[in-house]
Amino acid sequence: MTGDVVWGLDIGGTKCALAVGDRAGNTLGRWQVDTADYPAWDALVEALLDKAQGAPKPVAVGVSCGGPLDARRGLILSPPNLPGWDEVPITKWLTQRLHVPAYLQNDANACALAEWRYGAGRGVEHMVFLTFGTGMGAGLILNGRLYEGASGMAGEVGHMRLAQDGPVGYGKAGSFEGFCSGGGIKQLARMQMGRDLSARELVKLAEAGDQDAVDVLTHSAEYLGRGLAVIIDLFNPERIVIGSIYARSGKWFEETMWNVIKKEALALSYDAVAIVPAQLGDRIGDVAALTTAWNGLEEGI
């Protein structure tokens, strides 16, 4: 099977991509379309398949998509950034179209599998991946396998309430996502500075010596530490891999984050964990979708 390849569909609200990859994590081809150009989901997927004509036939297809979704039944369930994608039977459609098995994962789980197999989580049995991007979600690798929970909802850490009040994330004021996400940090900037600033803009200001910007990032870092302390006590992971904002700007979070963890978590647990930035960078969407296919084949699901 060394010559086999899989295809991966990375579905997002702005763009969707189809990648071809091998078992070593190499991307052998890639095609992309703008999501808004296609009013119907099947027309979009068909357009990507048309672009991939001539690519090596896959042994499986993986799909990575933001939730909500039902991975076991292969259904995409009306994600807020994908209007019209209601009860989409994506794996059944792909299997009928391509005559190979197809597998679906939410983007946090898919990225966890990608970083575990090919990125910052290589070589460990117990890993937690945190998105820390537009939102805050987690993918859990426990005992060397993806853990999905009874209804596929494991890892929704962004919904945890960390304070009685605060910025709103995941529909809940004071949530982990409220304090630690792109949208949440923007709310913190508005609350503390009276300005609409993205995380990227805040980091630039902090690097230029703006103390107000530093204070906003420090506030987020405090709650990152609180959320991580809960995760560390609950799962006792060897490694926590954090993407997006932390991967780009971890130096503004790390010291405060660890200070809080050491106050809040059990020493035996925090001594056992390394907290590191994600490694796959801009490739993670493609690799996540491809890894979903490999994982599905190996798990026999």
LUMFI-601999 format. One record per residue: residue in one letter; x, y, z of N, C-alpha, C in turn. Coordinates in steps of 0.05 Angstrom, whole numbers, plus 32768, in hexadecimal, padded with zeros to 4 digits. Each point is the difference from the previous one (the first is absolute). Example, Ala and Ser with C-alpha at 12.3 -4.5 7.8 and 13.67 -1.06 7.14 Angstrom:
! residues 2
A81087F8E809C7FEE80188000801280188000;S7FF980157FF28010801880017FF18016800E;
//
This chain:
! residues 301
M80107FE880007FF080188000801180198000;T801A7FFD7FFD8012801880027FFA80147FEA;G7FF57FF77FE97FFB80127FEB7FE4800D8000;D7FF07FF880147FE5800A80017FFF801D8008;V7FEB800D7FF77FFB801C80077FE380038009;V7FFB801580107FE5800780077FFA801D7FF7;W7FE780067FFF7FF8801C7FFA7FF4800C801A;G8003801A80037FF6800D80177FF180197FF8;L7FE78004800A7FF080187FFC800080118019;D800B80187FFE8000801380167FEA80147FFA;I7FEA7FFF800F7FE980107FFA7FFE80178014;G7FFF80197FF67FFF801780107FEC80157FF5;G7FFA801380107FEC80147FF8800A80137FEA;T801B80047FFF800C80117FEC800A7FF17FE8;K800E7FEA8005800B7FF07FEA7FFD7FE38006;C80017FF07FEB80017FE3800380167FF67FEE;A800E7FEB800980167FF67FF17FFF7FE17FFF;L800B7FF67FEB80047FE37FFD801E7FFB7FFD;A800A7FEE8011801D7FF97FFF80037FE37FFB;V80167FF87FF480097FE57FFC80197FFC8011;G80007FEA801080187FFC801180077FE38004;D80197FFC800780097FE4800580017FFB801E;R80087FE8800780007FF8801C8015800E8011;A8014800B7FF38016800E800E7FF8801D8006;G7FE980097FF77FF7801B8006800780147FEA;N800A7FF67FEA800680127FE97FE780077FF0;T7FFD80197FF97FEA80097FEF80097FFF7FE3;L7FF37FF07FF080097FFB7FE57FF080117FEB;G7FEB800C80097FF080127FEF7FEB800E8010;R7FF780177FF67FED801080107FF080127FED;W7FE5800280057FEF80127FF17FEE800E8013;Q7FF880197FFA7FF0801080137FEB800F7FF1;V7FE98004800D7FEB80117FF67FF680128016;D7FF380167FF97FF3801280137FE47FF58006;T7FFB7FFD801A7FE67FF480087FE8800F7FF6;A8002801B80007FE980117FF97FF97FFE7FE2;D80127FF57FF07FFA7FFD7FE37FEC7FEA7FFA;Y7FF97FEF80137FEF7FE97FFB7FE980008013;P7FE880067FF77FE8800080127FF97FE5800A;A80077FEB7FF37FF97FE48008801A7FF18008;W7FFE7FF1801680187FF28009800A7FEB7FEC;D7FEE7FF27FF380087FEB7FEE800E800C7FE7;A7FF780187FF7800D800D7FEA801D80088007;L800480088019801B8007800980127FE88000;V7FF67FEA800C80117FE8800280057FF57FE4;E7FEC80017FEF80047FF67FE5801580117FF1;A8000801A8005801480117FF3801C7FF98009;L80047FFA8019801A7FF8800A80087FE57FF4;L7FEE7FED7FFE80067FE67FF4800880047FE2;D7FF280127FF3800780057FE3801C800B7FFE;K800880118012801B800B7FFF80157FEA8005;A7FF97FEC800F80137FEA800680017FEA7FEC;Q7FF280037FEA80017FEC7FEB801D7FFB7FF7;G80087FE77FFF801B7FFA7FF980117FFA8018;A7FF780088019800F7FF980187FFE7FE28006;P80147FF5800E7FFE7FE480077FE77FF9800F;K7FF47FE97FF97FE77FF7800D80057FFB801D;P7FEF800B801280057FFC801D7FF67FE48009;V800C7FF880177FF57FE8800E7FEB80088014;A7FFE801A80067FEC800A80128000801E7FFE;V7FEA800C800A7FFE801D80017FFA8009801D;G800D801580097FFB800B801A7FF4801C7FFD;V7FEE800780127FF3801B7FFF8004800D801B;S800B801880018002801080187FEE80187FFD;C7FEE800480147FED80167FFE7FF9800A801C;G7FFA801980037FF7800B80197FE47FF58006;G7FFB7FFC801A7FE67FF680097FEA80148001;P7FE87FF780067FFA7FE5800A7FFF7FEC7FE9;L80077FE780077FFE7FEA7FED7FFD7FE6800F;D7FF97FEB7FF27FFE7FE5800B80157FEF7FF1;A80177FFD800C80167FF27FF27FF97FE37FFB;R7FF27FF380137FFA7FE37FFD7FED7FFC7FE8;R7FED80117FFC7FEE7FFD7FE9800980107FE8;G8016800E8002800B800F7FE97FEF80177FF7;L7FF3800E80137FEE80167FFA800B801B8009;I800080147FEF8006801B80087FE5800D8007;L7FFF800C80187FE68009800B7FFE801E8003;S7FFD800E7FEB7FFB801D800080158010800F;P80197FFF7FF980148011800D7FF9801E7FFB;P8005801180147FF8801C7FFD800E800E7FE9;N80187FF77FFA800F800E7FEA7FFB7FF37FE5;L7FED7FED7FFE7FFA7FF27FE77FE280007FFC;P7FF380177FFA7FE480017FFB7FF87FED7FE9;G7FEB7FF180057FF67FEE7FEB800C7FE38003;W80147FFD8011800B7FE580047FF17FF38017;D7FE87FF77FFA7FEE7FF580147FFC7FE27FFC;E80087FF180147FFD7FE37FFF800E7FF57FE6;V801880097FFC800F7FF87FE7800C7FE48004;P7FF87FEC7FF0800B7FE58003801B7FFD7FF1;I8014800E8009801880047FF1800F7FE67FFB;T80027FEE8014800F7FE87FFC7FF27FEC7FEE;K7FE57FFE80037FF17FEF7FEE8003800A7FE3;W7FFE801A7FFC8001800B7FE5801C7FFB7FF4;L80158004800F801B7FFB7FF680057FE37FFA;T7FF67FEE801180047FE47FFB7FF27FF77FE7;Q7FE7800A7FFC7FF27FF97FE7800D800C7FE8;R800C80178003800C800E7FE9801C7FF47FF9;L80107FF98014801B7FF77FFC80057FE38005;H7FEC7FF2800B80027FE3800580177FF88013;V80058012801480137FFA80157FF48009801A;P80097FF680177FF58009801A8006801E8005;A7FEE800D800D8004801C80077FFA8004801E;Y800F8012800C7FFF8005801D7FFE801D8006;L7FF1800780157FFC801C800880098005801D;Q800D8017800480078008801B7FFC801F8002;N7FF9800980198000801D8004801D800A7FFE;D800380197FFB801B800A7FFA80137FFE8018;A7FF68003801980127FFD8017800A7FE38002;N7FEF7FED7FFD80097FE4800180137FF97FE9;A7FFA800A7FE880117FFB7FE9801B800D8004;C80018018800A801A800D8005800F7FF28016;A7FF27FF68014800E7FF08015800E7FE87FF4;L7FF17FF27FEF800C7FE87FF3801880087FEF;A7FFE80177FF2801680097FEE801980078011;E7FFD80108015801780078010800B7FE8800F;W7FEF7FED8007800A7FE8800E80107FEE7FED;R7FF77FFE7FE8800E7FEE7FED8018800D7FF3;Y7FFE801A7FF98014800C7FF0800D801A800C;G7FF5800A801680098019800A800B7FFF801C;A7FF780138011800B8003801B7FF97FEB8013;G7FED7FEE7FF97FF87FEB8012800C7FE57FFA;R80137FFF7FEE800B7FE67FF9800E7FF38018;G7FFB7FE58002800E7FF080147FF37FFF801B;V7FE8800B80047FF37FFF801A7FE67FF07FFE;E7FF77FF680177FE77FF180017FE98010800A;H80058016800E7FEB8010800C8005801D7FF9;M7FEF800B7FEF8004801B7FF57FE6800F7FFE;V8000801980067FE980127FFC800880157FEC;F7FF080047FEC800480167FED7FEB80158004;L8008801A80027FEE80168003800280127FE8;T7FE980077FF5800080107FE88009801D8005;F7FF5800E80148007801B8007800280127FE7;G7FEB80007FF07FFF80107FE87FE780118001;T7FEF7FFF7FEC7FE7800E80007FEF7FF88018;G80027FE680077FF37FF5801880147FF18010;M7FF67FF2801580117FEF80107FF37FE48002;G800D7FED7FF57FF77FE4800180187FEE8005;A7FFA7FE7800780167FEE80057FFC7FE57FF2;G80167FF37FF980007FE57FF780107FF08013;L7FF67FE88008800C7FF08015800B7FE67FF5;I801A7FFD8004800D7FE67FFA80067FF3801A;L7FF27FEB800780037FF3801A80067FE27FFB;N80157FF7800E80097FE47FFC80067FF97FE3;G800A80147FF180087FFC7FE47FE97FFF7FED;R7FE8800A80087FE980007FED7FF1801A8004;L7FF280087FEB7FEE801780027FE97FF98012;Y7FFA801180137FE97FFC80127FEA80137FF7;E7FE87FF57FFA7FEB80117FF57FE880028013;G7FFD7FEF80147FEB800180137FE77FF27FF6;A7FEB800080127FE87FF07FFB7FF0800A7FE7;S8000801A7FFC7FF2800C7FE9801280107FED;G801A7FFA80028013800E7FEF8006801D8008;M7FF8800880188003801B8008801880048014;A80107FEC8004801780048012801280157FF6;G800C800F8012801380157FF87FF5801C7FFD;E7FE6800480067FF4801B7FFD800880118018;V801980048004800A800E80187FF9801E7FFF;G7FFC800B7FE87FF9801C7FFE7FE68007800F;H7FF07FED80057FE68004800E80038001801E;M80177FF8800B80048001801D7FFF801D800A;R7FF0800480167FFF801A800C801880038013;L801080147FFC8017800580117FFC80188013;A7FEB80107FFB7FFA801880107FE280057FFF;Q7FF6800D80157FE3800680007FF880127FEA;D801280117FF87FFA80137FEB801980057FEF;G7FFD800C7FE9801880057FEF7FF880007FE3;P801380007FEE7FFA7FFF7FE47FF17FE67FF9;V7FF080037FEB7FEF7FE97FF8800E7FEF7FEB;G80007FE7800480097FEC7FEC7FEF7FE78003;Y7FFB7FF47FEA7FEF7FE77FFF7FE58006800D;G7FF680197FFE7FE68007800A7FFF8003801E;K80178002800D80018000801D80138016800A;A7FF78013801080128014800B80137FF38015;G801980087FFF80137FF58013800B7FE57FF9;S7FFB7FF77FE780097FE57FF8801D80007FF8;F800C7FE87FFE801B7FFD7FF78004800D7FE5;E7FED7FFB7FEE8001800C7FE57FFD801E8002;G7FF1800A80137FFD801D8003801A800E8006;F80107FF38011801A800C800780177FF97FED;C7FFD7FE97FF380177FF67FF17FF77FF77FE4;S7FFC80147FEF7FFA7FFC7FE48003801A7FF2;G800180007FE6800280197FF27FE980138006;G7FE87FF680007FE9801080067FFF800A801D;G80097FEE801280018007801C801480168006;I80187FFD7FF48015801480057FF7801B7FF5;K7FF280007FE97FF680197FF57FED800D8014;Q7FEF7FF0800D7FEE800B8014800F800B8018;L80157FF280098010800A8016800D801B7FF9;A800980037FE8800C80197FF77FEC80178002;R7FE77FF97FF77FEB801580027FF98007801D;M80007FEC80117FF98005801C80168010800E;Q80197FF97FFB8017800B800F800C80197FF2;M7FFE80017FE6800D80167FF17FEC80127FF1;G7FE77FF77FFE7FEC800F7FF1800680007FE2;R800D7FEB7FF680087FFF7FE47FFA7FE47FF5;D7FF880007FE67FFD7FE67FF2801A7FF87FF4;L800D7FED800D801A7FF77FF780017FE27FFF;S800B7FF57FEA80037FE37FFE80187FF78011;A80027FE6800580177FF5800E801A80087FF2;R80007FFE7FE6801880067FF18008801E8004;E7FEC801280008005801C8004800A8006801C;L7FF47FF2801480098003801C801D7FF88003;V80087FE97FF4801B7FF78002801380157FF4;K7FF9800B7FE9801180157FF4800380188013;L7FEB8008800D80018016801380117FF98018;A7FFD7FE7800A80107FF78016801D80007FFA;E80077FF77FE8801C7FFF7FF7800B801C7FFD;A7FEF80147FFC8009801C7FFE8001800D801B;G7FF97FF180158002800B801B7FE6800B800C;D7FE97FFB7FF47FE7800A800A7FF77FF08018;Q8000800B80187FFA7FF180187FE37FF88001;D7FEE800F7FF57FE47FF880007FFC7FE77FF0;A800E7FFE7FE97FFE7FE77FF0800C7FE98010;V80168004800D800C7FEB80107FED7FF78016;D7FF28013800C7FED7FF980157FE97FEE7FF6;V7FF680067FE87FEB7FF07FF4800A7FE37FFB;L80177FFE7FF5800B7FE57FFA80067FF1801A;T8009800E801580057FF4801A7FE67FF6800C;H7FEA800F7FFD7FE67FF8800A7FF77FE67FF2;S80037FFE7FE67FFA7FE87FF280127FE98009;A80198006800480137FEB80097FF97FF5801B;E7FF6801180127FF77FF6801A7FEA7FEB7FFE;Y7FED80057FEE7FEA7FED7FFC80097FE87FF0;L801380047FEF800C7FE87FF2800B7FEE8015;G800F800A8013800B7FF080167FEA7FF28010;R7FEA800E80067FEA7FF4800F7FF47FE87FF0;G7FFB80057FE77FF47FEB7FF080137FE87FFD;L801980067FFC80147FEA7FFD80037FF0801A;A7FFE800E801780027FF2801A7FEA7FEB8003;V7FE780077FF77FEA7FED800180067FE87FEE;I800A80067FE780067FEB7FED80167FEE800B;I8015800C800C80167FF1800A7FF77FED8017;D7FF0800B80137FF67FEF80167FEE7FEA7FF6;L7FF080067FEB7FEC7FED7FF7800C7FE97FEF;F801380077FEE800A7FEC7FED801D7FF88005;N800F800F8010801C7FF9800580107FFA7FE6;P7FFF80127FED800D7FFB7FE6801E80038002;E800E7FF37FED801D80057FFE8006801A7FF2;R7FEE80077FED800580187FF07FE6800E7FF9;I8001801A80017FEA80117FF7800B80107FE9;V7FF37FFE7FE98008800E7FE87FEC80167FFA;I800980197FFE7FED80167FFC8006800E7FE6;G7FEA80047FF08003800B7FE67FFC801E7FFE;S7FFF80097FE77FF8801B7FF8800D80168010;I7FF0800E8011800A8018800E80187FF98012;Y7FFF7FEA800E80167FF8801180187FF87FF0;A7FFB7FF27FEA80177FF77FEF800F80187FF4;R7FF180167FFB800D80187FF4800C80128016;S7FF38001801780068015801480037FF6801C;G800A7FE7800380017FF3801A800F80108016;K801480107FF88010800D80147FF080148011;W7FE980097FF57FEF801280107FEE7FF28013;F7FFF7FE57FFF7FEF7FF08010800F7FEE8014;E80177FF77FF8800D7FE9800D80058004801E;E800D8016800780088004801C7FE780028012;T7FED80117FF97FE8800280107FF17FE68001;M7FFD7FF37FEA7FF27FE67FFE800B7FEC8014;W801B7FFD8000800C7FED80117FFE8008801E;N8002801980067FFC8009801B7FE57FF8800B;V7FEB80037FEF7FE57FF880097FFE7FE28002;I800B7FF17FED7FFF7FE38001800C7FF68019;K8016800A8008800E7FF780187FF18006801A;K7FEF80147FFF7FEE800680177FE87FEF8000;E7FF67FF87FE87FE67FF37FFF80007FE27FFC;A80157FF57FF380007FE47FF980107FF08014;L7FFC7FE6800080107FED8011801D7FFF7FF5;A801280018013801D80017FF880087FE77FF1;L7FF77FE8800880087FE87FF27FF680007FE3;S7FEA800E7FFB7FF580017FE5800E80157FF0;Y80048019800B800D80147FEF801D7FFA7FFC;D800D7FF18012801C7FF97FFC80037FEC7FE9;A7FEA7FF27FF980017FEC7FEB7FFA800A7FE4;V7FF7801A7FFE7FF680097FE7801380157FF3;A80037FFF7FE6800D80157FF17FEA800F7FF0;I8001801A80007FED80107FF0800F800E7FEA;V7FF97FF97FE7801080087FE97FEE800C7FEA;P800B80117FEF7FF0800A7FE97FFD7FEB7FEB;A7FEA80017FF17FFC7FEF7FE9801680047FEC;Q80067FEC7FF1801780017FED7FF780017FE3;L7FE87FF97FF97FF97FFC7FE47FF9801B7FF2;G7FFB8014800F7FFC801B7FF57FE980007FEC;D8005800E7FE97FEB80037FEC7FF87FE57FF2;R80117FEC80047FF97FE67FF47FEC7FF08010;I7FF9800980187FF17FEF80127FE57FF87FF5;G7FF280117FF27FE67FF97FF580017FE97FED;D801380017FED80047FEA7FED80087FE6800E;V801480028012800A7FE8800D7FEB7FF48012;A7FEF8011800D7FEB7FF780117FEC7FEF7FF0;A7FF880097FE97FED7FF17FEF800C7FE67FF7;L801980017FF7800D7FE87FF780047FEC8017;T80078009801880047FEF80177FE57FF38008;T7FEA800E7FFD7FE67FF580067FFB7FE77FEF;A800980007FE77FFD7FE87FEF80117FE9800A;W801A8006800680117FEB80097FF67FF4801B;N7FF7801280127FF77FF6801A7FE77FEF7FFC;G7FEE80087FEE7FE87FF07FFC80067FE47FF5;L80137FFE7FEE80087FE67FF6800D7FEF8016;E8011800C8010800D7FF180157FED7FF78016;E7FED801180067FED7FF980167FEB7FED7FF6;G7FFD7FFF7FE57FEC7FEE7FF57FE380098006;I7FFD801B80007FE5800A80077FF180077FE6;
//
